[in-house]
Amino acid sequence: MATTTTESVTTADRRRRGGAAPRLQAGTTGTRRRSRRLDPLFLAFLLPTLVLFTLAITLPAVMGIVLSFTNSVGFGEFRFTGLTNYIAVFSDPAILQAYLFTIGFSLVTVIVVNAVAFLLAIALTSKIRGKIALRGVFVLPMVISGIVIAYVFSFLFANSLPALATSLGFAPLEQSILANPDLAWVAIVIVTAWQAIPSTLLIYIAGVLSIPGEVYEAAALDGASSWRQLISITAPLTAGYILINLVIGFKNFLNSYDIIVGLTDGGPGTSTTSVAMSIFKGFNGGDYAYQMANATIFFVIAVVIAVIQLRATRGKAAL
């Protein structure tokens, strides 16, 4: 009799547990379904951002593209002129010169920045004293405003460097290179690289530190020199980081403006006028629709570079 009672209790307990399990599972599923619904609070925080982004960026951009097909001066009445502005842009020597300078400057600067940053990353991840403090020192230019950096270097190029060259008897630099149409771009490359190297350096440091130390130890046991390790280990294993820095750097240098304005203001003449500078100067000079066509072309180029960046970095384990 006691055995029957015990069996009945056990059976009832099992049934109770078995019956409770589906209810628990159903409740869990319901909770998961409810969690997938977007909380209205998220929408309340997201909506103001979307409205501001649309009013401040999307809407002006769309209006600008539409006005690029008109003769608008930025206000008042206008009429549509079709592709007239775009045809004029492609036949304007000043605009073509600005594009040539911008692309050439961007190519040279991105090579200089990545070469110097990569070598610094190798040095700052090696076994040297004070490397943590040195990393902090090299990062400082990144937090300084570009226009401030430009004004400081403008004084150095216009006064300090010529004075030093005169004292050393080095005639080519006795005059400010900012006033030389053939050398002014060199000063822009130097200053832009000085500011851009820190951010590139941080990415390269992360890439070098991600390489296991055992790889270098094995290479050293095989008799590989430091140069051989750099070529055969460090460079291939940081290829993703190099690609990312090249693409992002080139795209950023295409938009250079403040440093060029602070150093040369596009001069001497128009030898260092970038595309961004020509667009802004055109807005102030009454060529609103014409420069909007120029800006639209420049926007398309930036989008193409962004697409290349996404395709190049897709699937990379660098970041």
C-alpha positions as CSV (number, residue, x, y, z in Angstrom):
1,M,0.0,0.0,0.0
2,A,2.8,2.4,0.8
3,T,4.5,1.4,-2.4
4,T,1.3,2.2,-4.5
5,T,1.0,5.6,-2.8
6,T,4.6,6.4,-3.5
7,E,4.3,5.4,-7.1
8,S,1.1,7.6,-7.4
9,V,2.9,10.6,-5.9
10,T,5.9,10.1,-8.2
11,T,3.6,9.8,-11.3
12,A,1.7,12.9,-10.3
13,D,4.9,14.8,-9.7
14,R,6.1,13.7,-13.2
15,R,2.9,14.8,-14.7
16,R,3.0,18.1,-12.9
17,R,6.6,18.7,-14.1
18,G,5.8,17.6,-17.6
19,G,2.7,19.8,-17.7
20,A,4.7,22.8,-16.4
21,A,7.4,22.5,-18.9
22,P,5.4,23.4,-22.0
23,R,3.9,26.3,-20.2
24,L,7.4,27.5,-19.3
25,Q,8.6,27.0,-22.9
26,A,5.6,28.9,-24.2
27,G,6.2,31.7,-21.8
28,T,9.9,31.9,-22.8
29,T,8.9,32.0,-26.5
30,G,6.4,34.8,-25.8
31,T,9.1,36.7,-24.0
32,R,11.5,36.3,-26.9
33,R,8.8,37.5,-29.3
34,R,8.0,40.5,-27.1
35,S,11.7,41.4,-26.9
36,R,11.9,41.6,-30.7
37,R,9.5,44.4,-30.8
38,L,11.1,47.9,-31.0
39,D,10.7,49.8,-27.8
40,P,8.8,53.1,-28.4
41,L,11.5,54.8,-26.2
42,F,14.1,53.9,-28.8
43,L,12.0,55.6,-31.5
44,A,11.6,58.6,-29.2
45,F,15.4,59.1,-29.1
46,L,16.0,58.1,-32.7
47,L,13.3,60.4,-34.3
48,P,15.0,63.8,-33.4
49,T,18.3,62.6,-34.8
50,L,16.6,61.5,-38.0
51,V,14.8,64.8,-38.4
52,L,17.9,66.8,-37.7
53,F,20.0,64.7,-40.1
54,T,17.4,65.0,-42.8
55,L,17.0,68.8,-42.4
56,A,20.7,69.6,-42.0
57,I,22.3,67.1,-44.5
58,T,20.0,65.1,-46.7
59,L,17.6,67.9,-47.7
60,P,20.3,70.5,-48.5
61,A,22.2,67.9,-50.5
62,V,19.2,67.0,-52.6
63,M,18.4,70.6,-53.1
64,G,22.0,71.3,-54.1
65,I,22.0,68.6,-56.7
66,V,18.7,69.9,-58.1
67,L,20.1,73.5,-58.2
68,S,23.2,72.3,-60.0
69,F,21.0,71.9,-63.1
70,T,20.0,75.6,-62.9
71,N,21.5,79.1,-63.1
72,S,20.8,79.8,-59.4
73,V,23.1,82.2,-57.5
74,G,22.0,80.8,-54.2
75,F,18.8,82.9,-53.8
76,G,16.0,84.4,-55.8
77,E,14.6,83.1,-59.1
78,F,16.3,80.6,-61.3
79,R,15.7,78.5,-64.4
80,F,16.8,75.1,-65.4
81,T,19.8,74.9,-67.8
82,G,20.3,71.2,-68.0
83,L,23.9,69.9,-68.2
84,T,25.3,73.3,-68.9
85,N,27.1,73.6,-65.6
86,Y,28.6,70.1,-65.8
87,I,29.9,70.7,-69.3
88,A,31.5,74.0,-68.1
89,V,33.1,72.2,-65.1
90,F,34.8,69.6,-67.3
91,S,36.1,72.3,-69.7
92,D,37.3,74.8,-66.9
93,P,41.1,74.7,-66.6
94,A,41.0,76.1,-63.1
95,I,38.7,73.2,-61.9
96,L,40.8,70.6,-63.7
97,Q,43.9,72.1,-62.1
98,A,42.2,71.8,-58.7
99,Y,41.4,68.1,-59.3
100,L,44.9,67.4,-60.5
101,F,46.4,69.0,-57.5
102,T,44.0,67.4,-55.0
103,I,44.5,63.9,-56.5
104,G,48.3,64.3,-56.7
105,F,48.6,65.7,-53.3
106,S,46.4,62.9,-51.8
107,L,48.5,60.2,-53.5
108,V,51.8,61.6,-52.3
109,T,50.5,62.3,-48.8
110,V,48.9,58.9,-48.3
111,I,52.2,57.2,-49.3
112,V,54.3,59.4,-46.9
113,V,51.8,59.0,-44.0
114,N,51.6,55.2,-44.3
115,A,55.3,54.7,-44.8
116,V,56.3,56.8,-41.8
117,A,53.4,55.5,-39.6
118,F,54.3,51.9,-40.4
119,L,58.0,52.3,-39.5
120,L,57.0,54.2,-36.3
121,A,54.6,51.3,-35.4
122,I,57.5,48.8,-35.8
123,A,59.7,51.0,-33.6
124,L,57.1,51.6,-30.9
125,T,56.2,48.0,-30.6
126,S,59.8,46.8,-30.3
127,K,61.7,46.3,-27.0
128,I,62.7,49.9,-26.3
129,R,62.5,51.9,-23.1
130,G,59.7,54.4,-22.7
131,K,57.7,53.2,-25.7
132,I,54.4,53.8,-23.9
133,A,55.3,57.4,-23.3
134,L,56.5,57.8,-26.8
135,R,53.2,56.5,-28.2
136,G,51.4,59.3,-26.2
137,V,53.8,61.9,-27.6
138,F,53.3,60.8,-31.2
139,V,49.5,60.9,-30.8
140,L,49.4,64.5,-29.7
141,P,49.2,66.1,-33.2
142,M,45.9,64.3,-33.7
143,V,44.1,66.3,-31.1
144,I,45.3,69.8,-32.4
145,S,43.1,71.8,-34.7
146,G,44.3,71.7,-38.3
147,I,44.0,75.5,-38.8
148,V,46.2,76.0,-35.6
149,I,48.8,73.6,-36.9
150,A,48.8,75.4,-40.3
151,Y,49.4,78.8,-38.7
152,V,52.2,77.5,-36.6
153,F,54.0,75.8,-39.6
154,S,53.3,78.9,-41.7
155,F,55.4,81.0,-39.3
156,L,58.1,78.3,-39.4
157,F,58.2,78.1,-43.2
158,A,58.1,81.9,-43.6
159,N,60.5,82.9,-40.9
160,S,62.4,80.2,-39.0
161,L,63.3,78.0,-41.9
162,P,64.6,80.8,-44.1
163,A,66.6,82.3,-41.2
164,L,68.2,78.9,-40.6
165,A,68.9,78.4,-44.3
166,T,70.5,81.8,-44.5
167,S,72.8,81.1,-41.5
168,L,73.9,77.8,-43.1
169,G,74.3,79.3,-46.6
170,F,71.7,77.0,-48.2
171,A,70.3,79.3,-50.9
172,P,67.2,77.2,-52.1
173,L,65.5,77.7,-48.7
174,E,66.5,81.2,-48.0
175,Q,63.0,82.3,-49.3
176,S,59.8,80.9,-47.9
177,I,58.8,77.8,-49.8
178,L,55.1,78.9,-49.4
179,A,55.8,81.6,-51.9
180,N,57.3,79.2,-54.4
181,P,54.7,77.7,-56.8
182,D,56.9,74.6,-57.3
183,L,57.5,73.9,-53.6
184,A,54.4,75.1,-51.8
185,W,52.7,71.7,-52.2
186,V,55.7,70.1,-50.4
187,A,54.9,72.2,-47.3
188,I,51.3,71.2,-47.4
189,V,52.2,67.5,-47.6
190,I,54.6,67.9,-44.6
191,V,52.0,69.6,-42.4
192,T,49.1,67.3,-43.4
193,A,51.3,64.2,-42.8
194,W,52.4,65.6,-39.4
195,Q,48.7,65.7,-38.4
196,A,47.6,62.5,-40.0
197,I,50.4,60.1,-39.0
198,P,49.1,59.6,-35.3
199,S,45.7,58.1,-36.3
200,T,47.4,55.9,-38.9
201,L,50.0,55.0,-36.4
202,L,47.4,53.7,-33.8
203,I,45.9,51.4,-36.4
204,Y,49.3,50.0,-37.3
205,I,50.3,49.5,-33.7
206,A,47.1,47.5,-33.2
207,G,48.0,45.4,-36.3
208,V,51.6,44.7,-35.2
209,L,50.5,43.8,-31.7
210,S,48.0,41.3,-33.0
211,I,50.8,39.2,-34.5
212,P,51.7,36.3,-32.1
213,G,55.2,36.6,-30.7
214,E,55.8,32.9,-31.4
215,V,55.9,33.6,-35.1
216,Y,58.9,35.9,-34.7
217,E,60.6,33.5,-32.3
218,A,60.3,30.7,-34.8
219,A,61.7,33.0,-37.6
220,A,64.6,34.0,-35.4
221,L,65.4,30.4,-34.7
222,D,65.5,29.8,-38.4
223,G,68.0,32.6,-38.8
224,A,65.7,35.2,-40.3
225,S,67.1,38.8,-40.0
226,S,65.0,41.7,-38.8
227,W,64.6,42.9,-42.4
228,R,63.5,39.4,-43.5
229,Q,61.0,39.3,-40.6
230,L,59.6,42.7,-41.6
231,I,59.1,41.6,-45.3
232,S,58.0,38.1,-44.7
233,I,56.0,38.3,-41.5
234,T,55.0,41.8,-40.4
235,A,54.0,43.2,-43.8
236,P,51.9,40.2,-45.0
237,L,50.1,39.8,-41.6
238,T,49.2,43.5,-41.4
239,A,48.1,43.7,-45.1
240,G,44.5,44.3,-44.0
241,Y,45.5,47.2,-41.8
242,I,47.7,48.7,-44.6
243,L,44.8,48.4,-47.1
244,I,42.4,50.1,-44.7
245,N,44.8,53.0,-44.0
246,L,45.5,53.5,-47.7
247,V,41.9,53.7,-48.7
248,I,40.6,55.8,-45.7
249,G,43.6,58.1,-45.8
250,F,43.3,58.8,-49.6
251,K,39.6,59.6,-49.1
252,N,40.3,61.9,-46.2
253,F,43.0,63.8,-48.0
254,L,40.7,64.5,-51.0
255,N,38.7,66.7,-48.6
256,S,41.7,68.7,-47.3
257,Y,40.8,72.3,-46.7
258,D,41.8,73.9,-43.4
259,I,45.5,73.2,-43.6
260,I,45.7,74.4,-47.2
261,V,43.8,77.6,-46.3
262,G,46.1,78.3,-43.3
263,L,49.3,77.7,-45.2
264,T,48.8,79.1,-48.7
265,D,45.1,79.9,-49.2
266,G,45.4,78.2,-52.5
267,G,48.4,80.1,-53.7
268,P,50.8,81.2,-55.0
269,G,48.3,81.9,-57.7
270,T,46.1,78.8,-57.9
271,S,48.9,76.3,-57.7
272,T,47.6,74.8,-54.4
273,T,43.9,75.3,-54.7
274,S,42.1,72.1,-53.8
275,V,38.6,71.0,-55.0
276,A,37.1,71.8,-51.6
277,M,38.6,75.3,-51.8
278,S,37.3,76.0,-55.3
279,I,33.8,74.9,-54.2
280,F,33.7,77.2,-51.2
281,K,35.2,80.1,-53.0
282,G,32.6,79.7,-55.8
283,F,29.8,79.8,-53.3
284,N,31.0,83.2,-52.1
285,G,31.6,84.5,-55.6
286,G,28.1,84.0,-56.9
287,D,28.7,80.8,-58.8
288,Y,26.4,78.8,-56.6
289,A,24.9,76.5,-59.3
290,Y,28.2,76.1,-61.1
291,Q,30.0,75.0,-57.9
292,M,27.1,72.8,-56.9
293,A,27.8,70.9,-60.1
294,N,31.4,70.7,-59.1
295,A,30.4,69.5,-55.7
296,T,28.1,66.9,-57.1
297,I,30.9,65.5,-59.3
298,F,33.2,65.5,-56.2
299,F,30.5,63.7,-54.2
300,V,30.2,61.0,-56.8
301,I,34.0,60.5,-56.7
302,A,33.9,60.3,-52.9
303,V,31.0,57.7,-53.1
304,V,33.0,55.6,-55.6
305,I,36.0,55.6,-53.2
306,A,33.7,54.7,-50.3
307,V,32.4,51.7,-52.2
308,I,35.9,50.6,-53.0
309,Q,36.8,50.9,-49.4
310,L,33.8,48.8,-48.3
311,R,34.6,46.1,-50.9
312,A,38.3,46.2,-50.1
313,T,37.8,45.9,-46.3
314,R,35.0,43.4,-46.4
315,G,35.9,40.1,-44.8
316,K,39.2,41.5,-43.5
317,A,40.0,40.5,-39.9
318,A,42.1,43.7,-39.4
319,L,39.6,45.6,-37.3
